[in-house]
Amino acid sequence: MPFGSPGPPSVPRYDEYGYALRISWPPQRSLFGGLFIAAWLGGWFFGEKSAIHQITVGPARDDRGFVMFWLVGWTIGGAAAALSLIWMMFGREVVAIGPDGLTVRRQVLGLGVTRKYDPQHVKRLRVEQRPTDTFTRRTRGFGWGIGDGAVAFDYGAKTIRFGAALDEAEARIVVARLTKRDRRLSAEGAA
């Protein structure tokens, strides 16, 4: 009886440069989510255009202040939706360990935010179990892949998480590769 394959190769990409190790992966992608956000943005555009027209060209009315207030919220919502679509299509999460320490970066088309951590203060690098119940589940980026991650470590009084798109098996491999590269990142961390 033939066995099934263990699935597609791991999504993370591992690059080694001497002492440094760089691991990167795309965010969680959803065809339905991407199409839904794109369609919603189409409707959003017409609402935005209509509100701007009402404020700038329409007759003076008493509700102009409300429309301006509504437009601010509408614009913020549209920007958040557009950013989530761009993140879903072009984003990458990157973690690296090297002479400069441990870095966690979230980037879109090369632009992003990098956070650096001193490996001496990283404690309990681990894979975090995620709740499977939708109501108790933490944000996980509301499905956008930018929320809590499958990998966590303690840094001072904070818990740092990354790897929202990683499943548990991939997260274990990431943790193993990081701790193999720098023993200070072991499960117990620095003393």
Phi and psi in degrees as GROMACS dihedral restraints (atoms count N, CA, C in turn):
[ dihedral_restraints ]
;  ai    aj    ak    al  type     phi  dphi    fc
    3     4     5     6     1   -73.5    20    10
    4     5     6     7     1   148.5    20    10
    6     7     8     9     1   -95.6    20    10
    7     8     9    10     1   150.6    20    10
    9    10    11    12     1   -75.3    20    10
   10    11    12    13     1   158.1    20    10
   12    13    14    15     1   -74.4    20    10
   13    14    15    16     1   156.8    20    10
   15    16    17    18     1   -74.3    20    10
   16    17    18    19     1     8.1    20    10
   18    19    20    21     1   103.6    20    10
   19    20    21    22     1   179.1    20    10
   21    22    23    24     1   -66.8    20    10
   22    23    24    25     1   158.7    20    10
   24    25    26    27     1   -59.7    20    10
   25    26    27    28     1   157.2    20    10
   27    28    29    30     1   -54.6    20    10
   28    29    30    31     1   139.8    20    10
   30    31    32    33     1   -70.2    20    10
   31    32    33    34     1   -38.9    20    10
   33    34    35    36     1   -61.1    20    10
   34    35    36    37     1   147.3    20    10
   36    37    38    39     1  -107.7    20    10
   37    38    39    40     1   130.1    20    10
   39    40    41    42     1  -109.8    20    10
   40    41    42    43     1   121.0    20    10
   42    43    44    45     1  -122.6    20    10
   43    44    45    46     1   128.9    20    10
   45    46    47    48     1  -113.6    20    10
   46    47    48    49     1   133.4    20    10
   48    49    50    51     1  -130.7    20    10
   49    50    51    52     1    88.9    20    10
   51    52    53    54     1    62.2    20    10
   52    53    54    55     1  -117.6    20    10
   54    55    56    57     1   -77.7    20    10
   55    56    57    58     1   -25.1    20    10
   57    58    59    60     1   -81.0    20    10
   58    59    60    61     1   145.4    20    10
   60    61    62    63     1  -127.1    20    10
   61    62    63    64     1   129.1    20    10
   63    64    65    66     1  -121.9    20    10
   64    65    66    67     1   125.9    20    10
   66    67    68    69     1  -121.1    20    10
   67    68    69    70     1   129.8    20    10
   69    70    71    72     1  -136.8    20    10
   70    71    72    73     1   155.0    20    10
   72    73    74    75     1  -156.7    20    10
   73    74    75    76     1   153.6    20    10
   75    76    77    78     1   -78.4    20    10
   76    77    78    79     1   161.7    20    10
   78    79    80    81     1   -71.3    20    10
   79    80    81    82     1   171.1    20    10
   81    82    83    84     1   -63.0    20    10
   82    83    84    85     1   130.6    20    10
   84    85    86    87     1  -115.8    20    10
   85    86    87    88     1   143.1    20    10
   87    88    89    90     1  -139.0    20    10
   88    89    90    91     1   119.5    20    10
   90    91    92    93     1   -60.8    20    10
   91    92    93    94     1   -47.0    20    10
   93    94    95    96     1   -62.5    20    10
   94    95    96    97     1   -45.6    20    10
   96    97    98    99     1   -61.1    20    10
   97    98    99   100     1   -43.8    20    10
   99   100   101   102     1   -63.8    20    10
  100   101   102   103     1   -44.4    20    10
  102   103   104   105     1   -65.8    20    10
  103   104   105   106     1   -38.9    20    10
  105   106   107   108     1   -63.6    20    10
  106   107   108   109     1   -46.6    20    10
  108   109   110   111     1   -64.1    20    10
  109   110   111   112     1   -40.8    20    10
  111   112   113   114     1   -62.4    20    10
  112   113   114   115     1   -44.2    20    10
  114   115   116   117     1   -65.2    20    10
  115   116   117   118     1   -41.2    20    10
  117   118   119   120     1   -62.3    20    10
  118   119   120   121     1   -40.7    20    10
  120   121   122   123     1   -63.6    20    10
  121   122   123   124     1   -32.5    20    10
  123   124   125   126     1   -61.7    20    10
  124   125   126   127     1   -47.9    20    10
  126   127   128   129     1   -65.6    20    10
  127   128   129   130     1   -38.5    20    10
  129   130   131   132     1   -58.9    20    10
  130   131   132   133     1   -42.5    20    10
  132   133   134   135     1   -57.5    20    10
  133   134   135   136     1   -44.5    20    10
  135   136   137   138     1   -67.9    20    10
  136   137   138   139     1   -35.3    20    10
  138   139   140   141     1   -65.6    20    10
  139   140   141   142     1   -42.2    20    10
  141   142   143   144     1   -62.8    20    10
  142   143   144   145     1   -47.4    20    10
  144   145   146   147     1   -61.6    20    10
  145   146   147   148     1   -43.5    20    10
  147   148   149   150     1   -63.8    20    10
  148   149   150   151     1   -43.1    20    10
  150   151   152   153     1   -66.8    20    10
  151   152   153   154     1   -41.4    20    10
  153   154   155   156     1   -64.1    20    10
  154   155   156   157     1   -41.1    20    10
  156   157   158   159     1   -62.4    20    10
  157   158   159   160     1   -42.9    20    10
  159   160   161   162     1   -62.6    20    10
  160   161   162   163     1   -36.5    20    10
  162   163   164   165     1   -77.1    20    10
  163   164   165   166     1   -43.1    20    10
  165   166   167   168     1   -88.8    20    10
  166   167   168   169     1   -36.6    20    10
  168   169   170   171     1  -112.5    20    10
  169   170   171   172     1   -29.9    20    10
  171   172   173   174     1   -63.3    20    10
  172   173   174   175     1   166.1    20    10
  174   175   176   177     1   -66.1    20    10
  175   176   177   178     1   151.2    20    10
  177   178   179   180     1   -64.1    20    10
  178   179   180   181     1   126.7    20    10
  180   181   182   183     1  -135.1    20    10
  181   182   183   184     1   163.5    20    10
  183   184   185   186     1   -69.8    20    10
  184   185   186   187     1   -23.6    20    10
  186   187   188   189     1   -90.1    20    10
  187   188   189   190     1    11.1    20    10
  189   190   191   192     1   -59.3    20    10
  190   191   192   193     1   -39.5    20    10
  192   193   194   195     1   -61.6    20    10
  193   194   195   196     1   -42.4    20    10
  195   196   197   198     1   -64.3    20    10
  196   197   198   199     1   -42.6    20    10
  198   199   200   201     1   -63.3    20    10
  199   200   201   202     1   -39.4    20    10
  201   202   203   204     1   -64.8    20    10
  202   203   204   205     1   -42.7    20    10
  204   205   206   207     1   -61.4    20    10
  205   206   207   208     1   -44.8    20    10
  207   208   209   210     1   -62.7    20    10
  208   209   210   211     1   -40.7    20    10
  210   211   212   213     1   -62.2    20    10
  211   212   213   214     1   -37.5    20    10
  213   214   215   216     1   -61.5    20    10
  214   215   216   217     1   -49.5    20    10
  216   217   218   219     1   -62.7    20    10
  217   218   219   220     1   -41.7    20    10
  219   220   221   222     1   -62.2    20    10
  220   221   222   223     1   -41.1    20    10
  222   223   224   225     1   -66.9    20    10
  223   224   225   226     1   -42.7    20    10
  225   226   227   228     1   -62.1    20    10
  226   227   228   229     1   -43.9    20    10
  228   229   230   231     1   -62.1    20    10
  229   230   231   232     1   -42.1    20    10
  231   232   233   234     1   -65.9    20    10
  232   233   234   235     1   -40.1    20    10
  234   235   236   237     1   -63.9    20    10
  235   236   237   238     1   -42.1    20    10
  237   238   239   240     1   -62.6    20    10
  238   239   240   241     1   -42.4    20    10
  240   241   242   243     1   -65.5    20    10
  241   242   243   244     1   -42.6    20    10
  243   244   245   246     1   -64.0    20    10
  244   245   246   247     1   -43.0    20    10
  246   247   248   249     1   -63.3    20    10
  247   248   249   250     1   -39.4    20    10
  249   250   251   252     1   -66.2    20    10
  250   251   252   253     1   -36.3    20    10
  252   253   254   255     1   -67.7    20    10
  253   254   255   256     1   -43.4    20    10
  255   256   257   258     1   -62.8    20    10
  256   257   258   259     1   -42.4    20    10
  258   259   260   261     1   -60.3    20    10
  259   260   261   262     1   -45.4    20    10
  261   262   263   264     1   -62.9    20    10
  262   263   264   265     1   -35.9    20    10
  264   265   266   267     1   -85.1    20    10
  265   266   267   268     1   -39.3    20    10
  267   268   269   270     1  -124.7    20    10
  268   269   270   271     1     2.8    20    10
  270   271   272   273     1   -77.9    20    10
  271   272   273   274     1   160.2    20    10
  273   274   275   276     1  -147.4    20    10
  274   275   276   277     1   144.1    20    10
  276   277   278   279     1  -109.0    20    10
  277   278   279   280     1   132.4    20    10
  279   280   281   282     1  -130.5    20    10
  280   281   282   283     1   131.2    20    10
  282   283   284   285     1  -124.7    20    10
  283   284   285   286     1   138.5    20    10
  285   286   287   288     1  -140.7    20    10
  286   287   288   289     1   147.1    20    10
  288   289   290   291     1  -127.3    20    10
  289   290   291   292     1   131.7    20    10
  291   292   293   294     1  -164.8    20    10
  292   293   294   295     1  -164.8    20    10
  294   295   296   297     1   -59.9    20    10
  295   296   297   298     1   -27.6    20    10
  297   298   299   300     1   -82.8    20    10
  298   299   300   301     1    -3.1    20    10
  300   301   302   303     1   108.2    20    10
  301   302   303   304     1  -161.4    20    10
  303   304   305   306     1   -95.9    20    10
  304   305   306   307     1   127.6    20    10
  306   307   308   309     1  -122.2    20    10
  307   308   309   310     1   142.8    20    10
  309   310   311   312     1  -124.0    20    10
  310   311   312   313     1   125.6    20    10
  312   313   314   315     1  -133.1    20    10
  313   314   315   316     1   137.7    20    10
  315   316   317   318     1  -117.2    20    10
  316   317   318   319     1   123.3    20    10
  318   319   320   321     1  -137.0    20    10
  319   320   321   322     1   153.1    20    10
  321   322   323   324     1  -129.6    20    10
  322   323   324   325     1   120.3    20    10
  324   325   326   327     1    51.2    20    10
  325   326   327   328     1    40.0    20    10
  327   328   329   330     1    85.6    20    10
  328   329   330   331     1   -11.7    20    10
  330   331   332   333     1   -99.5    20    10
  331   332   333   334     1   136.6    20    10
  333   334   335   336     1  -179.2    20    10
  334   335   336   337     1  -169.8    20    10
  336   337   338   339     1  -114.5    20    10
  337   338   339   340     1   129.4    20    10
  339   340   341   342     1  -114.1    20    10
  340   341   342   343     1   132.3    20    10
  342   343   344   345     1  -117.1    20    10
  343   344   345   346     1   131.6    20    10
  345   346   347   348     1  -107.9    20    10
  346   347   348   349     1   142.9    20    10
  348   349   350   351     1  -133.4    20    10
  349   350   351   352     1   138.3    20    10
  351   352   353   354     1   -79.1    20    10
  352   353   354   355     1   119.0    20    10
  354   355   356   357     1   -57.2    20    10
  355   356   357   358     1   -23.9    20    10
  357   358   359   360     1   -63.3    20    10
  358   359   360   361     1   -25.9    20    10
  360   361   362   363     1  -106.3    20    10
  361   362   363   364     1     1.8    20    10
  363   364   365   366     1   -81.5    20    10
  364   365   366   367     1   125.1    20    10
  366   367   368   369     1  -127.2    20    10
  367   368   369   370     1   144.8    20    10
  369   370   371   372     1    57.0    20    10
  370   371   372   373     1    51.3    20    10
  372   373   374   375     1   -62.1    20    10
  373   374   375   376     1   125.3    20    10
  375   376   377   378     1  -156.4    20    10
  376   377   378   379     1   167.1    20    10
  378   379   380   381     1   -93.5    20    10
  379   380   381   382     1   129.7    20    10
  381   382   383   384     1   -98.5    20    10
  382   383   384   385     1   132.4    20    10
  384   385   386   387     1   -72.4    20    10
  385   386   387   388     1   135.7    20    10
  387   388   389   390     1  -104.1    20    10
  388   389   390   391     1   140.9    20    10
  390   391   392   393     1   -62.7    20    10
  391   392   393   394     1   144.0    20    10
  393   394   395   396     1   -94.8    20    10
  394   395   396   397     1   -15.4    20    10
  396   397   398   399     1   -76.0    20    10
  397   398   399   400     1   126.0    20    10
  399   400   401   402     1   -58.8    20    10
  400   401   402   403     1   -34.9    20    10
  402   403   404   405     1   -77.8    20    10
  403   404   405   406     1   -25.5    20    10
  405   406   407   408     1   -99.0    20    10
  406   407   408   409     1    -7.9    20    10
  408   409   410   411     1   -67.6    20    10
  409   410   411   412     1   136.4    20    10
  411   412   413   414     1   -71.9    20    10
  412   413   414   415     1   170.5    20    10
  414   415   416   417     1   -49.2    20    10
  415   416   417   418     1   -45.7    20    10
  417   418   419   420     1    49.2    20    10
  418   419   420   421     1    33.3    20    10
  420   421   422   423     1    73.2    20    10
  421   422   423   424     1    22.4    20    10
  423   424   425   426     1    53.7    20    10
  424   425   426   427     1    36.0    20    10
  426   427   428   429     1    85.8    20    10
  427   428   429   430     1     0.5    20    10
  429   430   431   432     1   -91.1    20    10
  430   431   432   433     1    -4.0    20    10
  432   433   434   435     1    78.4    20    10
  433   434   435   436     1    22.8    20    10
  435   436   437   438     1  -122.6    20    10
  436   437   438   439     1    10.4    20    10
  438   439   440   441     1   -94.7    20    10
  439   440   441   442     1  -145.9    20    10
  441   442   443   444     1   -56.9    20    10
  442   443   444   445     1   150.3    20    10
  444   445   446   447     1  -113.8    20    10
  445   446   447   448     1   173.1    20    10
  447   448   449   450     1   -81.0    20    10
  448   449   450   451     1   -17.2    20    10
  450   451   452   453     1  -111.9    20    10
  451   452   453   454     1   136.9    20    10
  453   454   455   456     1  -141.3    20    10
  454   455   456   457     1   157.0    20    10
  456   457   458   459     1  -151.8    20    10
  457   458   459   460     1   156.9    20    10
  459   460   461   462     1   -93.6    20    10
  460   461   462   463     1   136.2    20    10
  462   463   464   465     1  -136.8    20    10
  463   464   465   466     1    99.7    20    10
  465   466   467   468     1    65.7    20    10
  466   467   468   469     1  -129.1    20    10
  468   469   470   471     1   -93.0    20    10
  469   470   471   472     1     8.7    20    10
  471   472   473   474     1  -112.6    20    10
  472   473   474   475     1   152.5    20    10
  474   475   476   477     1  -106.9    20    10
  475   476   477   478     1   122.4    20    10
  477   478   479   480     1  -100.5    20    10
  478   479   480   481     1   133.3    20    10
  480   481   482   483     1  -125.5    20    10
  481   482   483   484     1   147.2    20    10
  483   484   485   486     1  -154.7    20    10
  484   485   486   487     1   169.8    20    10
  486   487   488   489     1    85.8    20    10
  487   488   489   490     1    42.2    20    10
  489   490   491   492     1   -60.7    20    10
  490   491   492   493     1   -30.0    20    10
  492   493   494   495     1   -88.4    20    10
  493   494   495   496     1    -6.8    20    10
  495   496   497   498     1   -81.7    20    10
  496   497   498   499     1   139.1    20    10
  498   499   500   501     1   -85.7    20    10
  499   500   501   502     1   177.2    20    10
  501   502   503   504     1   -61.8    20    10
  502   503   504   505     1   -41.7    20    10
  504   505   506   507     1   -65.9    20    10
  505   506   507   508     1   -42.6    20    10
  507   508   509   510     1   -64.4    20    10
  508   509   510   511     1   -39.3    20    10
  510   511   512   513     1   -62.7    20    10
  511   512   513   514     1   -39.4    20    10
  513   514   515   516     1   -62.3    20    10
  514   515   516   517     1   -39.9    20    10
  516   517   518   519     1   -66.0    20    10
  517   518   519   520     1   -42.2    20    10
  519   520   521   522     1   -60.8    20    10
  520   521   522   523     1   -46.6    20    10
  522   523   524   525     1   -62.1    20    10
  523   524   525   526     1   -43.2    20    10
  525   526   527   528     1   -63.4    20    10
  526   527   528   529     1   -42.7    20    10
  528   529   530   531     1   -66.0    20    10
  529   530   531   532     1   -40.3    20    10
  531   532   533   534     1   -66.1    20    10
  532   533   534   535     1   -44.6    20    10
  534   535   536   537     1   -70.7    20    10
  535   536   537   538     1   -29.9    20    10
  537   538   539   540     1   -68.0    20    10
  538   539   540   541     1   -36.5    20    10
  540   541   542   543     1   -71.9    20    10
  541   542   543   544     1   -38.9    20    10
  543   544   545   546     1  -139.2    20    10
  544   545   546   547     1   107.3    20    10
  546   547   548   549     1   -61.6    20    10
  547   548   549   550     1   -20.0    20    10
  549   550   551   552     1   -64.9    20    10
  550   551   552   553     1   -16.3    20    10
  552   553   554   555     1   -93.0    20    10
  553   554   555   556     1    16.4    20    10
  555   556   557   558     1   -60.2    20    10
  556   557   558   559     1   169.8    20    10
  558   559   560   561     1   -55.2    20    10
  559   560   561   562     1   -33.9    20    10
  561   562   563   564     1   -88.9    20    10
  562   563   564   565     1   -18.5    20    10
  564   565   566   567     1    75.8    20    10
  565   566   567   568     1  -171.7    20    10
  567   568   569   570     1   -70.5    20    10
  568   569   570   571     1   148.5    20    10
